[in-house]
């Protein structure tokens, strides 16, 4: 099967920037208080449930943070280089190469899913496929935390990032209401959504959604 072009761009770009990305991106403990609180709330809600997949885990920092909070977390990322870095940094945890559009996870296997600053690289017309995978792999009662950049439909095409490396991925900044509606159509119930205004050098709004599978 031919890989979708956006996945090729994401994989190749994050393979290229991986080392500098791991160096430049904040540790979870260095995030703003609201982001830390949302991760803590998610961890508390999924701790008694089944395993939790950190989808788009990058170098594994947030996966390890969840594990330190008592969550049975493992990481999945489309970038093989990111997975190499995650395995080297956190050898006690499980990391695999994979795509959110076709997860190699059985139906209802997961107690939780974390999608942390990852889905904005997915073209909006493919988000129903991604969210359907979230629904399929979550057990009834399983929880989702989705966080990332939001906006008014902006379509960004950066050419360099993370240490001035060349990149070819794109970002799609959807309104929070549209993301919530897509989650609802996928069969997920949104319990909480928080929109944060840019601060501390950030340029864009961030949205966090907590949802569950009935």
HELIX and SHEET records of a PDB file:
HELIX    1   1 UNK A    5  UNK A   24  1                                  20    
HELIX    2   2 UNK A   28  UNK A   30  5                                   3    
HELIX    3   3 UNK A   33  UNK A   46  1                                  14    
HELIX    4   4 UNK A   61  UNK A   68  1                                   8    
HELIX    5   5 UNK A   80  UNK A   89  1                                  10    
HELIX    6   6 UNK A  119  UNK A  121  5                                   3    
HELIX    7   7 UNK A  124  UNK A  126  5                                   3    
HELIX    8   8 UNK A  127  UNK A  137  1                                  11    
HELIX    9   9 UNK A  176  UNK A  185  1                                  10    
SHEET    1   A 7 UNK A  95  UNK A  97  0                                        
SHEET    2   A 7 UNK A  73  UNK A  77  1                                        
SHEET    3   A 7 UNK A  52  UNK A  55  1                                        
SHEET    4   A 7 UNK A 110  UNK A 116  1                                        
SHEET    5   A 7 UNK A 138  UNK A 149  1                                        
SHEET    6   A 7 UNK A 206  UNK A 213 -1                                        
SHEET    7   A 7 UNK A 188  UNK A 196 -1                                        
SHEET    1   B 2 UNK A 154  UNK A 156  0                                        
SHEET    2   B 2 UNK A 171  UNK A 173 -1                                        
SHEET    1   C 2 UNK A 160  UNK A 161  0                                        
SHEET    2   C 2 UNK A 165  UNK A 166 -1                                        
END                                                                             
